[in-house]
Amino acid sequence: MRAQFAKRLLNHVLLLCLLLSFAGKVYAQSNEVLGEVELTGATNVEKTSGVWVDGQYLGYLKELKGSKKILLLPGQHEIAVRQDGYHEFTQTITVRPGEKQIISVKMVRDPSFRMPSVVSEIKLAVTPDRAAVFVDGQFVGHVGEFGGVGKSLLIAPGHRKITVSLPGYQSFSTEVDLAPNQKFQIKTDLMKESTVQPSSPARQQ
């Protein structure tokens, strides 16, 4: 009986090894088909800028490495990098199977951009803190830049629509009417797209 059990266990182990070996080969083949794109930036402006590929937000530049590195199917793709107060950086690239491209991103300040003389202050406490933040449809940064000690989002008073978005999660949106010098807090957890998100109102201070 013990010998039969040992034999069955050995067969299961061998089967598991075969399956893992097969999965590893499939993964390696899929990586050989894809091409990698690495974005680099010299300053914190570039490193905290948001990255879009073919219109899809991926994250901010300095986090797109390791497990979050950019892997794309062969062919043409459009890279866009955005930062509030700077001109958009765009580049069309051709991705080839198994090849890695390094793109140096340089953000140029928009001379027409002016901070309002009177502002309202919004603090964000949102999970995940890598999510993109939009004000009236314009990308202004990621959550991590606008939460914690000494960090907040300064915007012009008035009626504003705030949206927080990240691939794989349900977007959060709220509309607020801000008075000059008013402080406001938005606190919520983004929910995975497969789950239902309960209402999570913004909080006023």
Rosetta silent file (secondary structure, phi, psi, omega in degrees, C-alpha in Angstrom):
SEQUENCE: MRAQFAKRLLNHVLLLCLLLSFAGKVYAQSNEVLGEVELTGATNVEKTSGVWVDGQYLGYLKELKGSKKILLLPGQHEIAVRQDGYHEFTQTITVRPGEKQIISVKMVRDPSFRMPSVVSEIKLAVTPDRAAVFVDGQFVGHVGEFGGVGKSLLIAPGHRKITVSLPGYQSFSTEVDLAPNQKFQIKTDLMKESTVQPSSPARQQ
SCORE:     score description
SCORE:     0.000 S_00000001
   1 L     0.000  -45.653 -179.608    0.000    0.000    0.000 S_00000001
   2 H   -64.348  -36.870  179.550    2.766    2.374    0.955 S_00000001
   3 H   -65.762  -39.572  178.829    4.639    1.568   -2.268 S_00000001
   4 H   -65.600  -40.591  179.064    1.534    2.327   -4.366 S_00000001
   5 H   -62.772  -42.798 -179.818    1.032    5.654   -2.575 S_00000001
   6 H   -64.477  -37.288  179.927    4.673    6.589   -3.180 S_00000001
   7 H   -66.857  -43.065  179.058    4.343    5.676   -6.846 S_00000001
   8 H   -64.164  -40.105  179.179    1.199    7.813   -7.256 S_00000001
   9 H   -62.976  -41.640  178.937    2.898   10.714   -5.484 S_00000001
  10 H   -63.380  -40.513  178.294    5.910   10.415   -7.777 S_00000001
  11 H   -62.564  -40.587  179.182    3.625   10.422  -10.825 S_00000001
  12 H   -64.818  -40.383  179.589    1.910   13.601   -9.581 S_00000001
  13 H   -64.398  -44.310  178.895    5.250   15.287   -9.012 S_00000001
  14 H   -62.608  -40.142  178.524    6.455   14.354  -12.498 S_00000001
  15 H   -63.885  -42.852  178.987    3.207   15.634  -14.025 S_00000001
  16 H   -61.948  -41.275  178.695    3.537   18.923  -12.128 S_00000001
  17 H   -62.668  -40.296  178.380    7.119   19.318  -13.346 S_00000001
  18 H   -64.367  -43.013  179.395    6.012   18.750  -16.933 S_00000001
  19 H   -63.632  -42.329  178.852    3.221   21.311  -16.606 S_00000001
  20 H   -65.097  -39.359  178.398    5.566   23.905  -15.107 S_00000001
  21 H   -63.471  -42.508  179.636    8.104   23.268  -17.846 S_00000001
  22 H   -64.740  -43.576 -179.881    5.405   23.688  -20.516 S_00000001
  23 H   -63.328  -38.917  178.490    4.124   26.901  -18.911 S_00000001
  24 H   -63.734  -39.192  179.018    7.655   28.280  -18.758 S_00000001
  25 H   -67.027  -40.942  178.835    8.179   27.590  -22.461 S_00000001
  26 H   -62.985  -44.159  179.770    4.879   29.275  -23.372 S_00000001
  27 H   -62.089  -43.682 -179.974    5.772   32.321  -21.253 S_00000001
  28 H   -63.050  -40.707  179.392    9.229   32.536  -22.840 S_00000001
  29 H   -65.587  -39.122  179.935    7.731   32.282  -26.330 S_00000001
  30 H   -65.700  -36.868  177.926    5.191   35.016  -25.566 S_00000001
  31 H   -68.658  -30.727  177.354    8.000   37.283  -24.337 S_00000001
  32 H   -68.371  -27.845  179.716    9.941   36.593  -27.541 S_00000001
  33 H   -76.299  -37.188 -176.454    6.955   37.860  -29.545 S_00000001
  34 L   -80.893  155.282  172.791    6.618   41.079  -27.541 S_00000001
  35 E  -111.896  150.205 -178.132    8.962   44.053  -27.668 S_00000001
  36 E  -104.922  140.575  175.538    9.974   46.106  -24.627 S_00000001
  37 E  -122.887  123.392  177.406    9.912   49.889  -24.387 S_00000001
  38 E  -112.476  128.519  178.870   11.806   51.649  -21.603 S_00000001
  39 E  -104.495  132.602  179.263   11.215   55.338  -20.939 S_00000001
  40 E  -122.861  150.060  177.506   13.895   57.381  -19.194 S_00000001
  41 E  -144.220  143.825 -174.031   13.839   60.919  -17.825 S_00000001
  42 L   -81.704  -30.989 -174.277   16.560   63.083  -16.322 S_00000001
  43 L  -118.956  172.763  179.352   14.520   65.076  -13.809 S_00000001
  44 H   -65.645  -24.987  177.106   11.665   64.517  -11.382 S_00000001
  45 H   -60.920  -50.674  178.291    9.338   66.246  -13.847 S_00000001
  46 H   -64.823  -43.639 -173.950    9.814   63.459  -16.369 S_00000001
  47 H   -65.047  -26.521  179.344    9.853   60.712  -13.746 S_00000001
  48 L  -100.917    5.302  179.346    6.458   61.743  -12.329 S_00000001
  49 L   -76.201  149.307  179.128    4.819   62.363  -15.704 S_00000001
  50 E   -80.098  147.036 -176.679    1.960   60.126  -16.829 S_00000001
  51 E  -119.303  129.572  174.654    2.471   57.665  -19.683 S_00000001
  52 E  -118.902  139.994  172.067   -0.101   56.660  -22.306 S_00000001
  53 E  -124.149  119.431 -178.338    0.376   54.018  -25.013 S_00000001
  54 L    53.701   39.480  176.422   -2.152   54.086  -27.854 S_00000001
  55 L    83.781   -0.627 -178.552   -4.457   56.210  -25.693 S_00000001
  56 E  -105.327  123.069  178.249   -4.321   53.875  -22.661 S_00000001
  57 E   -69.446  132.341 -179.641   -2.902   55.212  -19.391 S_00000001
  58 E  -108.681  -33.534 -175.862   -0.251   52.860  -17.972 S_00000001
  59 E   151.145 -173.178  176.722    1.183   54.727  -14.974 S_00000001
  60 E   -93.671  154.778 -163.047    3.820   57.344  -14.235 S_00000001
  61 H   -53.481  -48.967 -170.422    7.189   57.049  -15.905 S_00000001
  62 H   -71.406  -12.488  179.661    9.510   55.998  -13.080 S_00000001
  63 H   -92.839   -9.029 -173.981    7.306   53.069  -11.995 S_00000001
  64 L   -85.252   68.725  178.211    7.121   51.430  -15.436 S_00000001
  65 L  -151.808  172.805 -178.257    9.898   48.912  -14.897 S_00000001
  66 H    61.069 -126.430 -179.264   10.304   45.439  -13.442 S_00000001
  67 H   -68.621  -15.741 -179.937    6.907   43.760  -13.209 S_00000001
  68 H  -105.197   13.338 -177.958    5.321   46.921  -14.674 S_00000001
  69 L   -62.171  154.885 -175.301    7.685   47.256  -17.648 S_00000001
  70 E   -85.212  113.830  175.311    6.104   48.131  -20.992 S_00000001
  71 E  -116.876  125.334 -174.436    5.715   45.090  -23.271 S_00000001
  72 E  -127.742  151.834  174.108    4.002   45.689  -26.617 S_00000001
  73 L   -68.649  151.056  178.024    2.969   43.666  -29.635 S_00000001
  74 L   -57.268  147.117  179.635    5.038   44.215  -32.797 S_00000001
  75 E   126.506 -171.348 -178.157    3.947   47.140  -34.950 S_00000001
  76 E   -86.351  140.036  177.967    3.454   50.878  -34.595 S_00000001
  77 E  -140.810  149.411  177.611    2.487   52.428  -31.269 S_00000001
  78 E  -106.569  124.012  177.250    2.056   55.996  -30.068 S_00000001
  79 E  -100.022  130.277  175.508    3.721   56.986  -26.806 S_00000001
  80 E  -129.195  133.794  178.292    2.413   60.084  -25.001 S_00000001
  81 E  -123.801  128.711 -172.952    3.865   61.541  -21.798 S_00000001
  82 E  -129.692  145.354  176.374    1.962   64.287  -19.972 S_00000001
  83 L  -150.957  134.645 -179.423    2.587   66.593  -17.029 S_00000001
  84 L   -58.861  129.300  179.465    0.557   69.563  -15.851 S_00000001
  85 L    88.998    3.644 -178.810    2.211   72.822  -16.960 S_00000001
  86 E  -129.724  153.599  174.132    4.328   71.151  -19.664 S_00000001
  87 L   -66.897  146.268  178.307    3.933   70.438  -23.355 S_00000001
  88 L   -70.015  135.694  174.589    2.926   66.880  -24.152 S_00000001
  89 E   -95.742  124.096  178.814    5.753   64.606  -25.289 S_00000001
  90 E  -131.281  147.172  177.145    4.668   62.273  -28.109 S_00000001
  91 E  -155.744  133.328  175.038    6.535   59.776  -30.218 S_00000001
  92 E   -96.576  128.216 -175.992    5.446   57.101  -32.670 S_00000001
  93 E  -124.023  159.438  173.445    7.567   53.969  -32.483 S_00000001
  94 E  -112.990  118.345 -178.142    7.837   50.664  -34.321 S_00000001
  95 E   -93.970  134.644  178.297    8.104   47.676  -32.011 S_00000001
  96 L  -116.752  147.621 -176.025    9.891   44.539  -33.186 S_00000001
  97 L   -55.869  130.832  173.941    9.626   41.068  -31.615 S_00000001
  98 L    72.617    1.667 -177.971   12.058   40.467  -28.767 S_00000001
  99 L  -100.556  151.403  177.835   13.734   43.869  -29.106 S_00000001
 100 E  -113.714  132.247  176.140   14.089   46.555  -26.445 S_00000001
 101 E  -114.765  140.278  175.369   13.876   50.258  -27.193 S_00000001
 102 E  -113.704  123.113 -178.506   14.965   53.024  -24.834 S_00000001
 103 E  -114.910  123.514  178.098   13.251   56.388  -25.283 S_00000001
 104 E   -88.321  120.978 -176.829   14.604   59.484  -23.572 S_00000001
 105 E   -99.964  131.304  176.614   11.744   61.741  -22.504 S_00000001
 106 L  -127.970  115.422  178.447   12.246   65.494  -22.146 S_00000001
 107 L   -89.846  133.291 -178.404    9.353   67.599  -20.875 S_00000001
 108 L  -110.816  127.431 -177.732    9.317   71.238  -21.997 S_00000001
 109 E   -61.494  138.232  177.235    7.567   73.827  -19.847 S_00000001
 110 L   -85.694  111.458 -175.975    4.487   75.434  -21.392 S_00000001
 111 L   -65.451  -18.615 -179.226    5.089   79.216  -21.206 S_00000001
 112 L   -82.799   -9.670 -178.214    1.349   79.881  -21.408 S_00000001
 113 L   -76.746  129.539  178.775    0.699   77.957  -18.185 S_00000001
 114 L  -133.792  130.785  172.172   -0.027   80.180  -15.195 S_00000001
 115 L   -71.676  137.744  178.431   -0.938   79.199  -11.658 S_00000001
 116 L   -64.291  148.957 -179.063   -4.030   81.099  -10.501 S_00000001
 117 L   -69.841  -27.923  176.153   -3.378   83.902   -8.000 S_00000001
 118 L  -120.890  132.863 -174.671   -6.073   82.460   -5.723 S_00000001
 119 L  -130.497  163.845  167.462   -6.340   78.698   -5.266 S_00000001
 120 E  -113.245  157.693 -173.716   -8.276   75.973   -3.514 S_00000001
 121 E  -120.492  128.039  177.802   -6.524   72.972   -1.974 S_00000001
 122 E  -119.885  126.729  173.418   -7.425   69.318   -2.441 S_00000001
 123 E  -104.543  137.219 -177.210   -5.761   66.507   -0.514 S_00000001
 124 E  -112.912  130.004  172.636   -6.084   63.010   -1.923 S_00000001
 125 E  -127.660   83.210 -173.270   -6.108   59.789    0.091 S_00000001
 126 E  -126.580  137.353  175.371   -6.795   57.203   -2.603 S_00000001
 127 E  -114.205  131.865   -1.872   -5.660   53.604   -2.949 S_00000001
 128 L   -72.878  147.622 -176.632   -3.803   52.643   -5.140 S_00000001
 129 L   -82.474    4.338  174.590   -1.792   55.864   -4.948 S_00000001
 130 L   -90.773   -0.164 -178.102   -0.332   55.323   -8.432 S_00000001
 131 L   -66.666  150.242  179.810   -3.684   56.167  -10.028 S_00000001
 132 E   -79.383  145.707  179.234   -3.893   59.128  -12.411 S_00000001
 133 E  -115.801  129.599  179.099   -5.653   62.328  -11.344 S_00000001
 134 E  -121.622  137.576  173.408   -7.623   64.439  -13.800 S_00000001
 135 E  -117.721  117.600 -177.246   -9.161   67.875  -13.220 S_00000001
 136 L    53.147   38.126  176.478  -11.830   68.802  -15.773 S_00000001
 137 L    85.067   -3.494 -179.264  -10.444   66.097  -18.053 S_00000001
 138 E  -102.860  130.034  178.433   -6.826   67.299  -17.866 S_00000001
 139 E   -66.667  130.236 -179.772   -4.130   65.059  -16.375 S_00000001
 140 E  -120.607   -9.064  179.841   -2.459   66.787  -13.398 S_00000001
 141 E   147.879 -166.488  176.745   -0.402   63.972  -11.840 S_00000001
 142 E  -114.095  161.440 -171.471   -0.812   60.801   -9.802 S_00000001
 143 H   -53.062  -41.973 -176.521   -2.398   60.396   -6.370 S_00000001
 144 H   -57.698  -20.767  179.736    0.913   59.990   -4.542 S_00000001
 145 H   -80.259  -15.218 -170.169    1.854   63.572   -5.431 S_00000001
 146 H  -122.565   22.056  178.576   -1.196   65.046   -3.695 S_00000001
 147 L  -136.306  161.191  179.659   -1.451   63.216   -0.370 S_00000001
 148 L    92.031 -176.482 -175.290    0.477   63.081    2.869 S_00000001
 149 L   -66.711  126.738  174.513    2.297   65.759    4.824 S_00000001
 150 L    74.163    9.336 -178.717    2.918   68.966    2.891 S_00000001
 151 L  -124.060  133.697  177.494    1.434   67.658   -0.364 S_00000001
 152 L  -162.603  167.179  178.106   -1.845   68.693   -1.994 S_00000001
 153 E   -97.590  120.913  178.978   -3.400   69.627   -5.322 S_00000001
 154 E  -102.323  121.206 -177.981   -3.760   73.389   -5.843 S_00000001
 155 E  -136.826  164.838  178.837   -6.400   74.383   -8.392 S_00000001
 156 L   -68.442  142.190  176.963   -8.470   77.411   -9.328 S_00000001
 157 L   -61.795  164.076  178.354  -11.707   77.858   -7.352 S_00000001
 158 E   123.097 -167.221 -179.733  -15.047   77.105   -8.977 S_00000001
 159 E   -81.362  122.156 -176.193  -16.908   74.075  -10.243 S_00000001
 160 E  -132.256  142.114  173.302  -14.426   71.244  -10.840 S_00000001
 161 E  -105.884  120.244 -179.570  -14.718   67.613  -11.888 S_00000001
 162 E  -107.284  127.608  178.704  -12.092   65.381  -10.275 S_00000001
 163 E  -126.880  135.118  175.786  -11.468   61.912  -11.732 S_00000001
 164 E  -118.782  126.497 -170.674   -9.086   59.257  -10.437 S_00000001
 165 E  -141.444  143.809  176.715   -8.345   56.431  -12.864 S_00000001
 166 L  -154.200  133.919  178.617   -6.113   53.364  -13.158 S_00000001
 167 L   -54.761  134.962  179.621   -6.234   50.416  -15.602 S_00000001
 168 L    91.710   -4.985 -179.891   -7.909   47.389  -14.030 S_00000001
 169 E  -126.045  154.877  173.233   -9.887   49.512  -11.566 S_00000001
 170 L   -72.919  134.470  178.319  -13.185   51.344  -11.679 S_00000001
 171 L   -70.195  149.736  175.347  -12.662   55.078  -12.094 S_00000001
 172 E  -113.615  131.088  178.199  -13.792   57.412   -9.332 S_00000001
 173 E  -133.580  144.197  174.162  -15.322   60.794  -10.227 S_00000001
 174 E  -148.874  151.231  176.715  -16.764   63.594   -8.175 S_00000001
 175 E  -115.870  134.826 -176.214  -17.798   67.191   -8.868 S_00000001
 176 E  -133.743  151.620  172.877  -17.139   69.919   -6.342 S_00000001
 177 E  -110.009  110.204 -172.726  -17.771   73.657   -6.010 S_00000001
 178 E  -103.583  131.617  174.275  -14.682   75.183   -4.434 S_00000001
 179 L   -88.025  158.117  176.922  -14.489   78.572   -2.775 S_00000001
 180 L   -55.739  134.981  178.090  -11.224   80.556   -2.759 S_00000001
 181 L    67.097   10.230  179.203   -8.725   79.175   -0.199 S_00000001
 182 L   -74.494  143.626  174.763  -11.063   76.276    0.601 S_00000001
 183 E  -106.425  136.847 -173.812   -9.518   72.969    1.697 S_00000001
 184 E  -139.088  145.716  178.085  -11.102   69.762    0.469 S_00000001
 185 E  -125.096  136.707  172.795  -10.307   66.072    0.906 S_00000001
 186 E  -115.914  120.686 -177.762  -11.073   63.148   -1.369 S_00000001
 187 E  -131.266  120.792 -179.784  -10.737   59.770    0.295 S_00000001
 188 E  -164.328  163.984  172.076  -11.628   56.487   -1.399 S_00000001
 189 E  -113.758  122.845  175.014  -10.361   53.067   -2.444 S_00000001
 190 L   -67.740  138.839 -178.078  -10.562   52.244   -6.141 S_00000001
 191 L  -101.053  144.664  175.074  -12.284   48.916   -6.670 S_00000001
 192 E   -56.635  148.568 -175.763  -11.182   46.192   -9.055 S_00000001
 193 L   -62.191  -22.286 -178.483  -13.259   46.169  -12.233 S_00000001
 194 L   -81.631   -7.054 -179.397  -14.712   42.764  -11.350 S_00000001
 195 L  -113.261  165.748 -179.758  -16.286   44.110   -8.161 S_00000001
 196 L   -95.655  128.920 -177.952  -19.027   46.641   -7.493 S_00000001
 197 L   -90.757  124.679  175.124  -17.864   49.939   -6.032 S_00000001
 198 L   -72.820  161.000  178.410  -19.968   51.446   -3.250 S_00000001
 199 L   -63.291  137.350 -178.174  -20.559   55.175   -3.220 S_00000001
 200 L  -135.794   86.418 -173.057  -17.565   56.961   -1.685 S_00000001
 201 L   -68.649  151.508  173.058  -18.268   60.668   -1.258 S_00000001
 202 L   -69.350  157.530 -177.482  -15.589   63.291   -1.102 S_00000001
 203 E  -117.412  132.988 -179.041  -14.998   64.861    2.280 S_00000001
 204 E   -97.768  141.440  177.690  -14.894   68.551    2.944 S_00000001
 205 L  -110.381    0.000    0.000  -12.659   70.107    5.564 S_00000001
